[in-house]
């Protein structure tokens, strides 16, 4: 009988961290497309079988790294907010801008092929965050309300993500705070359905 190691096991946590740190250093040195599982395993001083015991492939380790980074930025911004209002949306939008700006550091040699790898997961996470502030009774009141709220949250999450992506791609010509302040009236018009 094989005993599966718990993800809470300190050895598992340590090995995953070693692999993630190895990946983090490699992504600073070369394009994602050129990084292999062998490179990551060698940098982490483990064998490839150990890598595959923790991650399916290099795309998964990238996704985990980016999602951790995103939530490290987002958690302090949403803590303390209890309802979805303009202030909450502003905090989320600023967090998205900060995340996009941090990608310049996380992936110094980032190529455009990386964007589709994680973009949908981040947009879905933004949508989940938005929906977490919605009154569940309102969501369940009827199927039409549920449809409208779900659609509005998708549009809002994708819109904020796209705006922040473009702001960063164009070189962050103004501060994130100024960008969000200028963009927020447009965002809030789209958020009306979520705010009720």
Backbone as a chain_set.jsonl record, in Angstrom:
{"seq": "XXXXXXXXXXXXXXXXXXXXXXXXXXXXXXXXXXXXXXXXXXXXXXXXXXXXXXXXXXXXXXXXXXXXXXXXXXXXXXXXXXXXXXXXXXXXXXXXXXXXXXXXXXXXXXXXXXXXXXXXXXXXXXXXXXXXXXXXXXXXXXXXXXXXXXXXXXXXXXXXXXXXXXXXXXXXXXXXXXXXXXXXXXXXXXXXXXXX", "coords": {"N": [[0.845, -1.178, 0.0], [0.594, 2.181, -0.883], [1.504, 5.168, 0.657], [0.204, 8.259, 0.481], [1.746, 11.362, 0.534], [0.842, 14.039, 2.581], [-0.313, 17.275, 1.615], [0.169, 19.101, 3.511], [2.357, 18.238, 4.775], [5.546, 19.015, 5.99], [7.815, 18.371, 4.426], [6.785, 18.101, 1.869], [5.815, 20.677, 1.441], [8.244, 22.086, 1.593], [9.655, 20.984, -0.604], [7.978, 21.708, -2.749], [8.241, 24.479, -2.538], [10.987, 24.747, -3.063], [11.01, 23.947, -5.765], [9.34, 25.93, -6.872], [10.846, 28.228, -6.28], [13.125, 27.679, -7.792], [12.035, 27.738, -10.352], [11.212, 30.424, -10.36], [13.683, 31.762, -10.362], [14.723, 30.892, -12.792], [12.907, 31.95, -14.66], [13.613, 34.551, -14.664], [15.904, 34.531, -16.064], [15.626, 33.325, -18.585], [13.462, 32.922, -21.478], [10.127, 31.729, -21.044], [9.307, 29.687, -22.795], [11.688, 28.387, -23.318], [12.425, 27.182, -20.979], [12.765, 24.119, -19.344], [11.339, 21.173, -17.784], [13.38, 19.652, -16.801], [15.366, 21.628, -16.425], [14.211, 23.077, -14.298], [14.038, 21.108, -12.288], [16.771, 20.447, -11.984], [17.807, 22.918, -11.093], [16.492, 23.071, -8.683], [17.651, 21.044, -7.395], [16.558, 18.444, -7.402], [15.141, 15.355, -8.665], [13.563, 14.693, -11.885], [11.305, 13.104, -11.534], [10.502, 13.785, -8.982], [9.74, 16.42, -9.432], [7.458, 15.932, -11.064], [5.869, 14.701, -9.209], [4.833, 16.764, -7.849], [3.966, 18.779, -9.609], [2.137, 19.039, -12.676], [3.208, 19.984, -15.071], [5.349, 22.523, -16.552], [3.651, 24.624, -17.037], [1.73, 24.47, -15.06], [3.24, 25.071, -12.763], [3.905, 27.688, -13.334], [1.343, 28.844, -13.354], [0.593, 28.441, -10.651], [2.533, 30.004, -9.385], [1.939, 32.585, -10.4], [-0.732, 32.899, -9.554], [-0.423, 32.812, -6.773], [1.107, 35.104, -6.449], [-0.703, 37.011, -7.397], [-2.786, 36.803, -5.475], [-1.382, 37.497, -3.183], [-1.016, 40.179, -3.594], [-3.695, 40.977, -3.866], [-5.175, 40.186, -1.524], [-4.577, 41.938, 0.806], [-5.786, 44.217, -0.198], [-8.515, 43.662, -0.41], [-9.262, 42.864, 2.1], [-11.201, 43.723, 4.883], [-13.218, 44.861, 3.424], [-16.682, 44.527, 3.059], [-18.945, 44.6, 1.501], [-19.89, 44.883, -1.955], [-19.017, 47.739, -3.395], [-18.326, 51.062, -4.647], [-15.84, 51.718, -3.515], [-14.765, 49.191, -2.894], [-14.569, 48.066, -5.465], [-12.753, 49.857, -6.571], [-10.486, 49.241, -5.003], [-10.026, 46.594, -5.797], [-9.517, 46.988, -8.533], [-7.187, 48.593, -8.412], [-5.506, 46.683, -7.291], [-5.363, 44.853, -9.407], [-4.026, 46.401, -11.304], [-1.604, 46.742, -9.929], [-0.761, 44.081, -9.861], [-0.368, 43.565, -12.625], [1.727, 45.349, -13.119], [3.638, 44.185, -11.473], [4.234, 41.918, -12.894], [6.21, 42.61, -14.625], [8.442, 42.366, -13.08], [8.266, 39.769, -12.008], [8.401, 38.157, -14.28], [10.803, 38.903, -15.981], [11.777, 38.376, -18.496], [9.518, 38.022, -19.937], [7.329, 36.779, -22.367], [5.007, 37.366, -25.073], [3.568, 35.067, -25.386], [3.071, 34.086, -22.882], [0.912, 35.403, -21.768], [-1.746, 34.354, -22.558], [-1.633, 31.979, -21.118], [-2.103, 32.363, -18.375], [-4.069, 34.268, -18.199], [-6.912, 33.739, -18.324], [-7.36, 32.319, -15.934], [-6.749, 34.278, -14.021], [-8.668, 36.247, -14.615], [-10.976, 34.776, -14.0], [-10.554, 34.452, -11.269], [-10.739, 37.105, -10.402], [-13.429, 37.53, -10.997], [-14.573, 35.699, -9.18], [-13.793, 36.91, -6.786], [-15.239, 39.328, -6.963], [-17.879, 38.295, -6.94], [-17.901, 37.209, -4.417], [-18.587, 39.23, -2.739], [-21.233, 39.669, -3.173], [-24.59, 39.511, -2.127], [-25.777, 36.424, -1.278], [-28.444, 35.607, -1.201], [-29.628, 37.379, -2.948], [-28.477, 36.528, -5.311], [-29.64, 34.019, -5.57], [-32.293, 34.578, -5.799], [-33.79, 34.621, -8.207], [-33.597, 33.054, -11.452], [-33.079, 34.849, -13.539], [-31.974, 37.096, -12.258], [-29.689, 35.907, -11.275], [-28.382, 35.243, -13.679], [-27.942, 37.84, -14.761], [-26.292, 39.017, -12.786], [-24.109, 37.269, -12.81], [-23.222, 37.582, -15.49], [-22.648, 40.348, -15.479], [-20.551, 40.368, -13.61], [-18.602, 38.925, -14.969], [-18.131, 40.615, -17.177], [-17.219, 42.91, -15.849], [-14.923, 41.95, -14.487], [-13.309, 41.106, -16.655], [-13.132, 43.502, -18.04], [-11.789, 45.251, -16.222], [-9.405, 43.814, -15.955], [-8.448, 43.864, -18.621], [-8.163, 46.639, -19.052], [-6.204, 47.281, -17.122], [-4.132, 45.662, -18.048], [-3.589, 46.866, -20.541], [-2.851, 49.451, -19.684], [-0.452, 48.806, -18.327], [1.016, 47.612, -20.419], [1.369, 49.772, -22.096], [3.257, 51.145, -20.769], [2.743, 52.216, -18.229], [2.1, 55.008, -18.013], [0.886, 56.909, -16.424], [0.303, 57.102, -12.878], [-0.924, 54.201, -11.106], [-2.981, 54.847, -9.385], [-3.944, 57.292, -10.455], [-4.731, 56.39, -12.973], [-6.745, 54.517, -12.307], [-8.525, 56.236, -11.007], [-9.316, 57.891, -13.15], [-10.499, 55.991, -14.795], [-12.469, 54.787, -13.29], [-15.173, 55.912, -13.301], [-16.204, 54.883, -15.736], [-16.003, 52.149, -15.26], [-17.747, 51.893, -13.105], [-20.214, 52.432, -14.279], [-20.574, 50.119, -15.715], [-20.795, 48.384, -13.61], [-23.235, 48.614, -12.418], [-25.296, 46.643, -12.372], [-24.291, 44.718, -10.663], [-24.139, 46.091, -8.28], [-26.711, 46.56, -7.663]], "CA": [[0.0, 0.0, 0.0], [1.354, 3.422, -0.967], [0.984, 6.239, 1.491], [0.352, 9.545, -0.201], [2.166, 12.432, 1.438], [-0.092, 15.143, 2.718], [0.195, 18.564, 1.141], [0.551, 19.864, 4.7], [3.622, 17.663, 5.236], [6.624, 20.002, 5.802], [8.718, 17.98, 3.326], [6.086, 18.421, 0.618], [5.827, 22.141, 1.351], [9.628, 22.498, 1.315], [10.004, 20.598, -1.982], [7.222, 22.586, -3.657], [8.86, 25.806, -2.469], [12.253, 24.632, -3.798], [10.69, 23.933, -7.193], [8.828, 27.247, -7.25], [11.97, 29.167, -6.246], [13.966, 27.37, -8.951], [11.321, 28.28, -11.513], [11.255, 31.891, -10.262], [14.998, 32.251, -10.787], [14.896, 30.598, -14.221], [12.079, 32.841, -15.483], [14.345, 35.816, -14.731], [17.072, 34.347, -16.927], [15.318, 32.954, -19.966], [12.06, 32.889, -21.867], [9.351, 30.596, -20.54], [9.309, 28.613, -23.793], [12.984, 27.693, -23.289], [12.602, 26.5, -19.692], [12.276, 22.744, -19.347], [11.161, 20.552, -16.467], [14.737, 19.256, -16.374], [16.013, 22.838, -15.894], [13.623, 23.391, -12.993], [14.449, 20.06, -11.349], [18.208, 20.601, -11.709], [17.997, 24.126, -10.29], [15.955, 22.768, -7.347], [18.439, 19.885, -6.941], [15.733, 17.243, -7.258], [15.03, 14.705, -9.97], [12.34, 15.021, -12.618], [10.181, 12.373, -10.929], [10.062, 14.607, -7.847], [8.984, 17.537, -10.022], [6.148, 15.451, -11.5], [5.077, 14.345, -8.025], [4.27, 18.006, -7.314], [3.365, 19.589, -10.663], [1.873, 18.309, -13.914], [4.141, 20.479, -16.075], [5.84, 23.87, -16.253], [2.519, 25.548, -17.08], [1.094, 24.461, -13.742], [4.078, 25.793, -11.799], [3.73, 29.097, -13.675], [0.019, 29.253, -12.88], [0.637, 28.509, -9.185], [3.347, 31.179, -9.019], [1.219, 33.813, -10.715], [-1.916, 32.999, -8.705], [0.068, 33.192, -5.44], [1.508, 36.5, -6.545], [-1.931, 37.795, -7.532], [-3.511, 36.83, -4.21], [-0.558, 38.248, -2.226], [-1.336, 41.588, -3.859], [-5.13, 41.249, -3.735], [-5.722, 39.976, -0.179], [-4.61, 43.141, 1.64], [-6.665, 45.228, -0.798], [-9.937, 43.345, -0.203], [-9.531, 42.679, 3.528], [-11.906, 44.853, 5.475], [-14.399, 45.181, 2.617], [-17.746, 43.561, 3.327], [-19.932, 44.645, 0.426], [-19.37, 45.384, -3.222], [-19.377, 49.132, -3.641], [-17.306, 51.739, -5.457], [-14.543, 51.623, -2.831], [-14.29, 47.811, -3.065], [-14.18, 47.917, -6.873], [-11.521, 50.637, -6.726], [-9.399, 48.462, -4.396], [-9.76, 45.446, -6.668], [-8.929, 47.532, -9.766], [-5.803, 48.962, -8.077], [-4.771, 45.421, -7.132], [-5.119, 44.294, -10.746], [-2.957, 47.23, -11.886], [-0.367, 46.403, -9.225], [-0.365, 42.755, -10.331], [0.201, 43.685, -13.979], [3.033, 45.998, -13.006], [4.562, 43.224, -10.861], [4.636, 40.926, -13.892], [7.475, 43.065, -15.205], [9.492, 41.862, -12.2], [8.138, 38.317, -11.894], [8.836, 37.554, -15.546], [11.56, 39.94, -16.692], [11.916, 37.985, -19.901], [8.165, 37.591, -20.299], [6.99, 36.891, -23.787], [3.564, 37.502, -25.262], [2.917, 33.754, -25.317], [2.705, 33.811, -21.497], [-0.349, 36.054, -21.407], [-2.903, 33.451, -22.592], [-1.464, 30.872, -20.174], [-2.678, 32.652, -17.062], [-5.065, 35.33, -18.275], [-8.264, 33.289, -18.005], [-7.424, 31.994, -14.508], [-6.77, 35.527, -13.253], [-9.993, 36.848, -14.821], [-11.933, 33.991, -13.222], [-10.325, 34.762, -9.853], [-11.317, 38.433, -10.188], [-14.877, 37.328, -10.966], [-14.874, 35.04, -7.902], [-13.652, 37.932, -5.742], [-16.405, 40.213, -7.083], [-19.083, 37.572, -6.514], [-17.841, 36.924, -2.975], [-19.179, 40.375, -2.041], [-22.647, 39.758, -3.53], [-25.526, 38.834, -1.227], [-26.141, 35.133, -1.888], [-29.909, 35.56, -1.369], [-29.911, 38.124, -4.185], [-28.069, 35.653, -6.42], [-30.535, 32.865, -5.685], [-33.686, 35.023, -5.834], [-34.372, 34.054, -9.43], [-32.569, 32.712, -12.445], [-32.743, 36.028, -14.325], [-31.049, 37.892, -11.435], [-28.424, 35.157, -11.249], [-27.776, 35.413, -15.0], [-27.472, 39.22, -14.898], [-25.173, 39.223, -11.859], [-22.984, 36.495, -13.324], [-22.747, 38.239, -16.71], [-22.039, 41.63, -15.092], [-19.263, 40.102, -12.944], [-17.662, 38.531, -16.032], [-17.778, 41.812, -17.94], [-16.439, 43.797, -14.987], [-13.593, 41.37, -14.248], [-12.556, 41.141, -17.91], [-12.875, 44.908, -18.364], [-10.726, 45.776, -15.36], [-8.173, 43.113, -16.323], [-8.0, 44.388, -19.922], [-7.722, 48.025, -18.894], [-4.932, 47.258, -16.383], [-3.152, 45.068, -18.956], [-3.221, 47.888, -21.524], [-2.116, 50.488, -18.932], [0.904, 48.304, -18.094], [1.664, 47.39, -21.719], [1.725, 51.081, -22.649], [4.353, 51.703, -19.987], [2.305, 52.846, -16.967], [2.413, 56.418, -18.237], [0.437, 57.634, -15.234], [0.279, 56.194, -11.725], [-2.092, 53.318, -11.033], [-4.042, 55.595, -8.705], [-4.518, 58.23, -11.429], [-5.387, 55.597, -14.007], [-7.99, 53.978, -11.751], [-9.429, 57.371, -10.755], [-9.866, 58.316, -14.439], [-11.263, 54.898, -15.4], [-13.513, 54.296, -12.397], [-16.551, 56.226, -13.728], [-16.61, 53.929, -16.775], [-16.152, 50.854, -14.601], [-18.945, 51.916, -12.26], [-21.386, 52.32, -15.14], [-20.705, 48.688, -16.011], [-21.002, 47.634, -12.369], [-24.561, 48.909, -11.863], [-26.068, 45.421, -12.137], [-23.749, 44.038, -9.487], [-24.387, 46.893, -7.084], [-28.147, 46.512, -7.375]], "C": [[0.889, 1.239, 0.0], [0.689, 4.476, -0.097], [1.267, 7.55, 0.77], [0.71, 10.606, 0.828], [1.143, 13.553, 1.414], [0.536, 16.429, 2.201], [0.603, 19.451, 2.298], [1.867, 19.351, 5.293], [4.743, 18.681, 4.976], [7.583, 19.655, 4.659], [8.097, 18.317, 1.972], [6.113, 19.936, 0.391], [7.218, 22.634, 0.959], [10.02, 22.178, -0.133], [9.263, 21.466, -2.996], [7.842, 23.981, -3.692], [10.19, 25.806, -3.223], [12.007, 24.704, -5.308], [10.191, 25.295, -7.661], [9.945, 28.291, -7.257], [12.907, 28.949, -7.437], [13.336, 27.94, -10.217], [11.409, 29.808, -11.529], [12.602, 32.435, -10.719], [15.22, 32.008, -12.28], [14.109, 31.566, -15.101], [12.71, 34.234, -15.578], [15.462, 35.752, -15.77], [16.735, 34.037, -18.377], [13.82, 32.902, -20.203], [11.396, 31.613, -21.383], [9.419, 29.41, -21.495], [10.589, 27.775, -23.738], [13.24, 26.948, -21.98], [12.001, 25.106, -19.786], [12.08, 22.257, -17.912], [12.525, 20.13, -15.927], [15.478, 20.451, -15.773], [15.53, 23.145, -14.48], [14.093, 22.387, -11.944], [15.933, 20.204, -10.988], [18.472, 21.809, -10.821], [17.543, 23.876, -8.846], [16.716, 21.612, -6.676], [17.553, 18.696, -6.539], [15.679, 16.57, -8.626], [13.683, 15.027, -10.61], [11.122, 14.31, -12.046], [9.626, 13.158, -9.739], [9.266, 15.801, -8.354], [7.569, 17.072, -10.346], [5.269, 14.963, -10.346], [4.355, 15.574, -7.461], [3.526, 18.847, -8.355], [3.194, 18.745, -11.924], [2.909, 18.68, -14.971], [4.57, 21.896, -15.7], [4.717, 24.903, -16.295], [1.825, 25.61, -15.719], [1.923, 25.233, -12.723], [4.009, 27.299, -12.064], [2.396, 29.608, -13.136], [0.002, 29.402, -11.356], [1.397, 29.748, -8.748], [2.583, 32.478, -9.256], [-0.011, 33.993, -9.831], [-1.522, 33.375, -7.274], [0.436, 34.673, -5.416], [0.282, 37.406, -6.599], [-2.643, 37.919, -6.184], [-2.712, 37.536, -3.112], [-0.812, 39.74, -2.378], [-2.791, 41.882, -3.502], [-5.646, 41.145, -2.298], [-5.703, 41.223, 0.698], [-5.567, 44.214, 1.11], [-8.139, 44.944, -0.521], [-10.274, 43.09, 1.26], [-10.192, 43.931, 4.086], [-13.119, 45.29, 4.677], [-15.452, 44.1, 2.855], [-18.798, 43.513, 2.238], [-19.26, 45.167, -0.846], [-19.914, 46.786, -3.432], [-18.234, 49.772, -4.417], [-15.921, 51.611, -4.831], [-13.931, 50.225, -2.986], [-13.791, 47.598, -4.494], [-12.886, 48.677, -7.141], [-10.327, 49.86, -6.168], [-9.014, 47.271, -5.27], [-9.045, 45.908, -7.943], [-7.466, 47.926, -9.526], [-4.94, 47.715, -7.907], [-4.43, 44.79, -8.465], [-4.001, 45.075, -11.437], [-1.605, 46.868, -11.251], [0.155, 45.033, -9.675], [0.277, 42.843, -11.713], [1.581, 44.332, -13.939], [4.067, 45.038, -12.421], [5.019, 42.155, -11.847], [5.944, 41.313, -14.56], [8.652, 42.576, -14.374], [9.472, 40.341, -12.133], [8.712, 37.636, -13.125], [9.582, 38.609, -16.357], [11.658, 39.639, -18.177], [10.587, 37.447, -20.424], [7.949, 37.766, -21.795], [5.47, 36.941, -23.917], [2.854, 36.156, -25.2], [2.532, 33.389, -23.889], [1.321, 34.332, -21.155], [-1.524, 35.079, -21.457], [-2.826, 32.322, -21.563], [-2.19, 31.152, -18.866], [-3.834, 33.638, -17.083], [-6.458, 34.873, -17.84], [-8.386, 32.96, -16.519], [-7.503, 33.256, -13.65], [-8.135, 36.205, -13.402], [-11.055, 36.111, -14.009], [-11.783, 34.265, -11.727], [-10.899, 36.137, -9.513], [-12.841, 38.312, -10.096], [-15.302, 36.695, -9.641], [-14.807, 36.041, -6.758], [-14.853, 38.869, -5.779], [-17.66, 39.537, -6.533], [-19.085, 37.277, -5.017], [-18.455, 38.054, -2.148], [-20.688, 40.52, -2.304], [-23.48, 38.952, -2.528], [-26.021, 37.558, -1.916], [-27.65, 35.003, -2.086], [-30.32, 36.274, -2.655], [-29.596, 37.255, -5.404], [-29.098, 34.553, -6.656], [-32.004, 33.258, -5.845], [-34.428, 34.552, -7.082], [-33.28, 33.87, -10.471], [-32.155, 33.919, -13.289], [-31.747, 36.909, -13.565], [-29.682, 37.215, -11.411], [-27.67, 35.332, -12.567], [-27.178, 36.812, -15.139], [-26.251, 39.484, -14.011], [-23.936, 38.495, -12.36], [-22.38, 37.165, -14.558], [-22.051, 39.556, -16.386], [-20.678, 41.408, -14.434], [-18.199, 39.675, -13.949], [-17.184, 39.777, -16.778], [-16.893, 42.747, -17.124], [-15.032, 43.246, -14.77], [-12.736, 41.436, -15.508], [-12.215, 42.575, -18.288], [-11.749, 45.495, -17.528], [-9.389, 45.125, -15.706], [-7.605, 43.708, -17.617], [-7.478, 45.809, -19.834], [-6.365, 48.07, -18.19], [-3.811, 46.686, -17.256], [-2.65, 46.122, -19.952], [-2.422, 49.01, -20.873], [-0.663, 50.061, -18.72], [1.674, 48.16, -19.405], [2.132, 48.704, -22.342], [2.751, 51.808, -21.792], [3.96, 52.427, -18.714], [2.599, 54.348, -16.997], [1.923, 57.333, -17.121], [0.384, 56.625, -14.085], [-0.984, 55.332, -11.772], [-3.269, 54.055, -10.406], [-4.734, 56.569, -9.663], [-5.292, 57.491, -12.517], [-6.735, 55.078, -13.513], [-8.991, 55.104, -11.513], [-10.097, 57.832, -12.053], [-10.809, 57.265, -15.037], [-12.479, 54.491, -14.581], [-14.936, 54.695, -12.813], [-17.069, 55.269, -14.809], [-16.879, 52.556, -16.174], [-17.453, 50.814, -13.81], [-20.236, 51.865, -13.076], [-21.648, 50.854, -15.481], [-21.042, 47.855, -14.794], [-22.405, 47.804, -11.803], [-25.349, 47.649, -11.509], [-25.58, 44.674, -10.897], [-24.1, 44.771, -8.21], [-25.87, 46.932, -6.723], [-28.72, 47.848, -7.454]], "O": [[1.828, 1.336, 0.791], [-0.53, 4.647, -0.119], [2.415, 7.895, 0.491], [0.056, 10.731, 1.863], [0.652, 13.953, 0.359], [1.74, 16.649, 2.326], [1.303, 20.445, 2.103], [2.422, 19.963, 6.206], [4.877, 19.164, 3.852], [8.104, 20.552, 3.997], [8.784, 18.759, 1.051], [6.397, 20.408, -0.71], [7.353, 23.498, 0.093], [10.642, 23.0, -0.807], [9.848, 21.907, -3.985], [7.953, 24.589, -4.757], [10.492, 26.757, -3.944], [12.699, 25.422, -6.031], [10.578, 25.763, -8.732], [9.988, 29.145, -8.143], [13.418, 29.906, -8.019], [14.015, 28.545, -11.046], [11.648, 30.413, -12.574], [12.656, 33.463, -11.395], [15.839, 32.83, -12.956], [14.582, 31.961, -16.167], [12.375, 35.007, -16.476], [15.907, 36.776, -16.288], [17.46, 34.431, -19.29], [13.021, 32.846, -19.268], [12.022, 30.555, -21.32], [9.57, 28.266, -21.065], [10.574, 26.591, -24.074], [14.184, 26.163, -21.893], [10.873, 24.933, -20.248], [12.587, 22.851, -16.961], [12.786, 20.242, -14.729], [16.139, 20.321, -14.743], [16.324, 23.433, -13.584], [14.497, 22.769, -10.846], [16.302, 20.093, -9.819], [19.278, 21.731, -9.894], [18.135, 24.402, -7.904], [16.443, 21.261, -5.528], [17.757, 18.05, -5.512], [16.117, 17.141, -9.624], [12.783, 15.563, -9.963], [10.02, 14.858, -12.07], [8.415, 13.186, -9.521], [8.239, 16.157, -7.777], [6.594, 17.718, -9.963], [4.055, 14.829, -10.502], [3.396, 15.449, -6.698], [2.569, 19.546, -8.022], [3.996, 17.855, -12.204], [3.426, 17.815, -15.679], [4.19, 22.404, -14.645], [4.819, 25.95, -15.656], [1.387, 26.675, -15.285], [1.37, 25.972, -11.908], [4.05, 28.097, -11.127], [2.333, 30.68, -12.534], [-0.54, 30.375, -10.831], [0.962, 30.464, -7.846], [2.584, 33.367, -8.405], [-0.309, 35.108, -9.404], [-2.211, 34.168, -6.632], [0.11, 35.393, -4.472], [0.233, 38.439, -5.931], [-3.056, 39.012, -5.795], [-3.303, 38.115, -2.201], [-0.82, 40.477, -1.392], [-3.087, 42.917, -2.904], [-6.484, 41.953, -1.897], [-6.73, 41.55, 1.293], [-6.093, 45.02, 1.879], [-8.935, 45.876, -0.407], [-11.448, 43.097, 1.631], [-9.782, 45.053, 3.79], [-13.967, 46.017, 5.195], [-15.145, 42.908, 2.853], [-19.472, 42.498, 2.068], [-18.207, 45.803, -0.801], [-21.114, 46.986, -3.62], [-17.282, 49.092, -4.799], [-14.936, 51.417, -5.543], [-12.724, 50.091, -3.186], [-12.724, 47.022, -4.707], [-12.017, 48.187, -7.862], [-9.269, 49.824, -6.796], [-7.833, 46.978, -5.458], [-8.077, 45.283, -8.375], [-6.602, 47.622, -10.348], [-3.783, 47.691, -8.327], [-3.337, 44.253, -8.641], [-3.132, 44.485, -12.079], [-0.602, 46.709, -11.946], [1.36, 44.847, -9.848], [1.339, 42.267, -11.947], [2.493, 43.907, -14.648], [5.233, 45.063, -12.816], [6.074, 41.55, -11.659], [6.699, 40.451, -15.008], [9.747, 42.39, -14.905], [10.519, 39.695, -12.193], [9.433, 36.645, -13.011], [9.038, 39.147, -17.321], [11.624, 40.545, -19.01], [10.55, 36.533, -21.249], [8.338, 38.77, -22.391], [4.744, 36.599, -22.984], [1.643, 36.115, -24.98], [1.738, 32.469, -23.691], [0.63, 33.743, -20.324], [-2.252, 34.979, -20.469], [-3.857, 31.768, -21.181], [-2.827, 30.257, -18.31], [-4.509, 33.818, -16.069], [-7.114, 35.564, -17.061], [-9.4, 33.282, -15.9], [-8.24, 33.295, -12.665], [-8.695, 36.687, -12.417], [-11.927, 36.735, -13.403], [-12.776, 34.305, -11.0], [-11.485, 36.312, -8.445], [-13.466, 38.916, -9.224], [-16.292, 37.119, -9.045], [-15.655, 36.031, -5.866], [-15.428, 39.174, -4.734], [-18.408, 40.133, -5.758], [-20.147, 37.113, -4.416], [-18.803, 37.853, -0.984], [-21.34, 41.39, -1.726], [-23.104, 37.846, -2.14], [-26.607, 37.611, -2.998], [-28.093, 34.358, -3.036], [-31.232, 35.84, -3.359], [-30.335, 37.244, -6.388], [-29.392, 34.198, -7.798], [-32.866, 32.394, -6.007], [-35.582, 34.131, -6.997], [-32.197, 34.448, -10.381], [-31.003, 34.007, -13.713], [-30.788, 37.411, -14.151], [-28.648, 37.875, -11.514], [-26.457, 35.545, -12.568], [-26.039, 36.959, -15.583], [-25.287, 40.109, -14.452], [-22.836, 39.047, -12.336], [-21.161, 37.298, -14.658], [-20.995, 39.858, -16.943], [-19.747, 42.177, -14.673], [-17.027, 40.021, -13.799], [-15.985, 39.968, -16.983], [-15.93, 43.311, -17.645], [-14.055, 43.99, -14.858], [-11.558, 41.786, -15.436], [-11.128, 42.838, -18.801], [-10.858, 46.16, -18.057], [-8.36, 45.798, -15.747], [-6.415, 44.017, -17.691], [-6.476, 46.151, -20.462], [-5.475, 48.809, -18.608], [-2.678, 47.166, -17.211], [-1.447, 46.254, -20.177], [-1.43, 49.473, -21.436], [0.253, 50.86, -18.911], [2.842, 48.54, -19.491], [3.154, 48.75, -23.026], [3.08, 52.963, -22.063], [4.763, 53.181, -18.166], [3.265, 54.879, -16.109], [2.483, 58.408, -16.901], [0.419, 55.418, -14.32], [-1.978, 55.696, -12.399], [-4.411, 53.906, -10.842], [-5.961, 56.66, -9.681], [-6.372, 57.917, -12.926], [-7.743, 55.184, -14.212], [-10.18, 54.942, -11.789], [-11.292, 58.128, -12.069], [-11.79, 57.604, -15.699], [-13.421, 53.91, -15.12], [-15.843, 53.872, -12.686], [-18.24, 54.89, -14.794], [-17.85, 51.886, -16.527], [-18.175, 49.818, -13.843], [-21.238, 51.317, -12.619], [-22.795, 50.41, -15.53], [-21.526, 46.731, -14.929], [-22.729, 47.185, -10.79], [-25.997, 47.594, -10.463], [-26.373, 44.071, -10.174], [-24.333, 44.148, -7.173], [-26.233, 47.296, -5.604], [-29.921, 48.019, -7.243]]}, "num_chains": 1, "name": "protein.A"}
